[in-house]
Amino acid sequence: MCRPCDSACVSAVGTRLNTTVSGTMMELGVNTSGVDVNGNCEIHDGILTPTLPILYSIICFFGLVSNTMTIFVFFLRKHSDSSMAVYMRHLAIADFLLVLCLPMRVYYHNSQGPFYVCKVLGIFFYVNMYASILFLSLISLDRYLKIIKPVWVLRIHRVRWSHRASFLVWTSLVLGMSLFFLRNDRQQPCDRICFHFHHKGLLGGLANLTMVAFFCATFILFLCFYASITTKVRTMSLGNRDPKAQRKKSRVVRKTFVVPVIFTLCFLPYHLVRVPYVLAQMDLIQALDSKQILHILNELTLLLSSLNSCLDPIIYYFLSCTYRRTILCALQGQFKTMYAVNSRRISINQSITEI
């Protein structure tokens, strides 16, 4: 028994009590730091460990093949330039660069690799992912104005302005993402693992949530553009009494949905998961089980975002008549015809029906 005046005894009892309470909380699963008793990260990949490398490798293979063909069509072809051609060319560059970083992402996945190498790879990945989002949005804006306001002559329709807009996109993304490079993320064990659950402070969390808000605004505008385009195409007169014209109009309407479907499939799930995930990184969501689930969902939806690099060539197939003819000739082994088609001086977006 301790006497009331025995401060040493009271201190020892308090220490034992704190230890007992902490141990009880750990047993009950109330640990919220993501760190076990040995100081290791408790947030693990689970099923992601065998799955992600395989799926990223598949995306890398098909992305390299499809985007190499795309670059051949868009850069080696002698065509009269257009604003949409400029945006599609930069979109192809973004997809190709994103695919190139996937092998390194697979190699360093779930490992304590070189800190700044992992940092640069992560920033490189996100720069190209958001470049794809912005160039798809610029393509949609360009199509919207040319279809809804065809008599307007705007700067955005000019090739020189399109080059400047593309340069602004790349510059803004590189400068904006470089700010994430200045943060030190090695304060806790989870932060030392490449492409893993990393804790964030207030500024880092707000920066990530700002990117989500920016995407949401872009996504709403994106849907508005395509809703207007679909309405306009449905009301177009392409020979109302001609069955062939009606079938052609139906194909045009179906083509219109290709871009928003791919955009929504690839990018919306990731940004929906991103909000609670960032809150968990800021410890506003503290339950370890919740952090574990959000980590897995974040990685799976990020994988879905990288899939966009393989699906964008489908968009080119429907947007560009020359791209479509070139691909069909390549698949049929008609390489001389493919080269001839690819050398014609035809604009990539010839008419309103090439949507």
C-alpha positions in Angstrom: 0.0 0.0 0.0 1.2 3.6 -0.7 1.1 6.3 1.8 -0.7 9.6 0.7 2.6 11.4 0.9 4.7 8.9 -1.0 5.0 10.7 -4.4 7.3 8.0 -5.8 4.8 5.3 -5.2 2.0 7.4 -6.7 4.1 8.0 -9.8 4.8 4.3 -10.2 1.1 3.4 -9.9 0.3 6.1 -12.5 2.8 4.7 -14.9 1.5 1.2 -14.5 -2.1 2.5 -15.0 -1.2 4.3 -18.2 0.6 1.2 -19.5 -2.4 -0.9 -18.7 -4.8 1.5 -20.4 -2.7 1.8 -23.5 -2.4 -2.0 -23.7 -6.1 -2.4 -23.4 -6.7 0.2 -26.1 -4.3 -1.7 -28.4 -6.2 -5.0 -27.7 -9.5 -3.3 -28.5 -8.2 -2.0 -31.8 -8.3 1.7 -30.8 -4.8 2.3 -32.2 -5.1 5.3 -34.5 -1.5 6.1 -35.3 -1.0 3.4 -37.9 2.2 2.3 -36.0 2.6 -1.0 -34.1 4.4 -1.5 -30.8 7.7 -2.1 -32.7 7.4 1.2 -34.6 6.5 -0.4 -37.9 3.7 0.7 -40.2 0.4 -1.2 -39.5 -1.3 -0.1 -42.7 -0.5 -2.9 -45.2 -1.3 -3.6 -48.8 -2.9 -7.0 -48.3 -4.4 -8.2 -51.6 -2.7 -5.2 -53.4 0.8 -6.8 -53.0 0.4 -9.5 -55.7 -2.3 -7.6 -57.7 -1.0 -4.1 -58.4 2.3 -5.1 -60.0 0.5 -7.4 -62.4 -2.2 -4.9 -63.4 0.3 -2.0 -63.7 2.4 -4.2 -65.9 -0.5 -5.0 -68.2 -1.5 -1.3 -68.4 2.2 -0.5 -69.2 2.4 -3.0 -72.0 -0.9 -2.0 -73.8 -0.2 1.7 -73.0 3.2 1.6 -74.7 1.9 -0.1 -77.8 -1.2 2.1 -78.2 0.5 5.4 -77.4 3.5 4.6 -79.6 1.1 4.2 -82.5 -0.7 7.4 -81.5 2.5 9.4 -81.5 3.4 8.0 -84.9 0.0 9.2 -86.3 0.0 12.6 -84.6 3.6 13.6 -84.9 4.9 12.0 -88.1 1.8 12.8 -90.1 1.8 15.7 -92.5 -1.5 17.3 -91.8 -2.9 20.8 -91.6 -3.0 21.7 -87.9 -6.1 22.4 -85.9 -6.8 23.3 -82.3 -8.1 19.9 -81.5 -5.1 18.3 -83.1 -2.8 20.3 -80.8 -4.7 19.1 -77.7 -4.8 15.5 -78.8 -1.1 15.6 -79.5 -0.4 16.9 -75.9 -2.8 14.4 -74.5 -0.8 11.6 -76.2 2.4 12.9 -74.7 0.9 13.0 -71.2 -0.3 9.4 -71.6 3.0 8.2 -73.0 5.0 9.8 -70.1 2.6 8.3 -67.5 3.1 4.9 -69.0 6.8 5.3 -68.9 6.8 5.8 -65.1 4.8 2.7 -64.4 7.7 0.2 -64.4 9.5 2.2 -61.7 6.3 2.4 -59.7 6.0 -1.4 -59.9 9.7 -1.8 -58.9 9.5 0.4 -55.8 6.0 -0.5 -54.8 5.6 -1.2 -51.1 9.4 -0.8 -50.4 11.5 1.7 -48.6 13.2 2.9 -51.8 15.3 6.1 -52.2 13.1 8.8 -50.7 13.6 11.5 -53.4 13.3 9.0 -56.3 9.9 7.9 -55.0 9.0 11.5 -54.5 9.9 12.5 -58.1 8.1 9.4 -59.5 5.0 10.2 -57.6 4.9 13.8 -58.7 5.7 12.8 -62.3 2.7 10.4 -62.2 0.3 13.0 -61.0 1.5 15.8 -63.4 0.7 13.5 -66.3 -2.5 12.3 -64.9 -3.9 15.8 -64.4 -2.4 16.9 -67.7 -4.7 14.2 -69.3 -7.7 15.5 -67.4 -7.0 19.1 -68.5 -6.3 18.2 -72.2 -9.5 16.1 -72.3 -11.3 19.1 -70.9 -9.8 21.4 -73.5 -10.8 19.0 -76.3 -14.4 19.0 -74.9 -14.5 22.8 -74.7 -13.1 23.0 -78.3 -15.8 20.6 -79.6 -18.5 22.4 -77.6 -17.7 25.8 -79.1 -17.4 24.4 -82.6 -20.7 22.5 -82.5 -22.8 24.8 -80.3 -21.4 28.2 -81.6 -20.1 27.3 -85.0 -20.2 30.9 -86.3 -18.1 32.3 -83.5 -14.5 33.0 -84.2 -12.7 32.7 -80.9 -9.0 32.6 -80.0 -9.4 29.1 -78.6 -10.0 27.9 -82.2 -6.7 29.3 -83.3 -3.7 26.9 -83.4 -1.4 29.5 -81.9 -3.7 30.0 -78.9 -4.0 26.2 -78.5 -0.2 25.9 -78.3 -0.1 28.7 -75.6 -2.9 27.0 -73.7 -1.0 23.7 -73.8 2.2 25.3 -72.6 0.2 27.0 -69.7 -1.2 23.6 -68.7 2.2 22.0 -68.5 3.8 24.9 -66.7 1.1 25.3 -64.1 1.1 21.6 -63.3 4.9 21.3 -63.0 5.1 24.4 -60.8 2.1 23.4 -58.7 3.2 19.8 -58.2 6.7 20.8 -57.4 5.5 22.3 -54.1 4.7 18.8 -52.9 8.4 18.0 -53.4 9.3 20.5 -50.6 7.4 18.7 -47.9 9.2 16.2 -45.6 7.1 13.0 -45.4 9.5 10.9 -43.3 8.2 11.7 -39.8 6.4 8.3 -39.3 7.2 4.7 -40.4 4.3 4.6 -43.0 5.8 7.7 -44.6 9.1 5.9 -45.5 7.3 3.4 -47.8 7.1 4.4 -51.4 3.6 5.0 -52.8 1.9 4.1 -49.5 -0.3 5.8 -46.9 1.5 9.0 -45.9 0.5 11.3 -43.2 -0.2 14.9 -44.1 -0.2 18.2 -42.2 -2.8 20.9 -42.6 -1.2 22.6 -45.6 -0.6 19.3 -47.4 -4.1 18.1 -46.8 -5.7 21.4 -48.0 -3.5 21.3 -51.1 -4.8 17.8 -51.9 -8.4 18.7 -51.2 -8.0 21.8 -53.4 -7.0 19.5 -56.3 -10.2 17.4 -55.7 -12.3 20.6 -55.7 -10.6 21.7 -59.0 -11.5 18.3 -60.5 -15.1 18.5 -59.4 -15.5 21.9 -61.0 -13.9 20.6 -64.2 -16.0 17.5 -64.2 -19.3 19.5 -63.9 -18.3 21.7 -66.8 -17.3 18.6 -68.7 -20.7 17.1 -68.3 -22.4 20.4 -69.2 -20.4 20.5 -72.4 -21.4 17.0 -73.5 -25.0 17.5 -72.5 -25.2 20.5 -74.8 -23.3 18.6 -77.6 -25.7 15.6 -77.3 -28.8 17.9 -77.4 -27.4 19.7 -80.4 -26.6 16.6 -82.4 -30.0 15.1 -81.7 -31.7 18.1 -83.2 -29.4 18.4 -86.2 -31.0 17.9 -89.6 -29.0 15.3 -91.5 -31.9 14.3 -93.9 -34.8 13.4 -91.7 -36.4 11.2 -94.3 -33.3 9.4 -95.3 -32.8 6.1 -93.3 -29.0 6.3 -94.0 -28.8 9.8 -92.6 -30.7 8.7 -89.5 -28.4 5.8 -88.9 -25.5 8.1 -89.4 -26.9 10.5 -86.8 -27.5 7.7 -84.4 -23.8 6.7 -84.7 -22.8 10.3 -84.1 -24.9 10.4 -80.9 -23.3 7.2 -79.7 -19.8 8.5 -80.4 -20.6 11.6 -78.3 -20.8 9.4 -75.2 -17.3 7.8 -75.6 -15.3 10.7 -74.1 -17.5 11.4 -71.0 -17.8 7.7 -70.3 -14.1 7.1 -70.3 -13.4 10.3 -68.4 -16.0 9.4 -65.7 -14.8 5.8 -65.4 -11.2 6.6 -65.0 -11.1 9.8 -62.9 -14.3 10.1 -60.9 -13.9 7.1 -58.5 -10.4 8.2 -57.6 -11.5 11.7 -56.6 -14.5 10.4 -54.7 -12.2 8.2 -52.6 -9.6 11.0 -52.3 -11.7 13.2 -49.9 -12.0 10.6 -47.0 -8.5 9.3 -47.8 -6.9 12.8 -47.3 -8.9 13.3 -44.1 -7.5 10.0 -42.9 -4.0 11.2 -43.8 -4.7 14.3 -41.7 -5.9 12.1 -38.8 -9.4 13.6 -39.0 -10.4 10.0 -39.6 -8.6 8.1 -36.9 -9.8 4.5 -36.9 -7.1 2.2 -38.1 -9.5 -0.1 -39.9 -10.9 2.9 -41.8 -7.4 4.0 -42.8 -6.7 0.4 -44.0 -9.8 0.3 -46.2 -9.2 3.8 -47.6 -5.6 2.9 -48.5 -6.7 -0.1 -50.6 -9.5 1.9 -52.2 -7.1 4.7 -53.1 -4.6 2.4 -54.7 -7.3 0.6 -56.7 -8.9 3.8 -58.0 -5.5 5.2 -58.8 -4.9 2.1 -60.9 -8.2 2.9 -62.7 -6.9 6.4 -63.4 -3.8 5.1 -65.0 -6.0 2.9 -67.2 -7.0 6.1 -69.0 -3.6 6.0 -70.8 -4.8 2.9 -72.6 -8.4 4.1 -73.2 -7.5 7.5 -74.7 -6.6 5.9 -78.1 -10.2 4.8 -78.3 -11.1 8.5 -78.1 -8.7 9.3 -80.9 -10.3 6.4 -82.9 -13.7 8.1 -82.9 -12.5 11.7 -83.0 -10.0 11.4 -85.9 -10.9 9.8 -89.3 -7.2 9.6 -90.2 -6.3 7.9 -87.0 -9.0 5.4 -87.5 -8.0 4.6 -91.1 -4.3 4.3 -90.0 -5.1 1.9 -87.2 -7.3 -0.2 -89.5 -4.6 -0.4 -92.2 -2.0 -1.4 -89.5 -4.3 -4.2 -88.2 -4.8 -5.5 -91.7 -1.1 -5.4 -92.6 -1.6 -2.8 -95.3 1.5 -0.7 -94.3 1.9 1.0 -97.6 -1.7 2.2 -97.5 -1.2 3.2 -93.9 1.7 5.4 -94.8 -0.2 7.0 -97.7 -3.2 7.7 -95.4 -0.9 9.1 -92.8 0.8 11.5 -95.3 -2.4 13.2 -96.6 -2.9 16.8 -95.7 -6.3 16.5 -94.0 -7.3 18.1 -90.8 -7.7 15.8 -87.8 -11.2 17.1 -87.1 -12.8 17.5 -90.6 -16.4 18.1 -89.8 -19.1 18.1 -87.2 -19.7 14.4 -87.8 -16.2 13.5 -86.7 -17.1 13.6 -83.1 
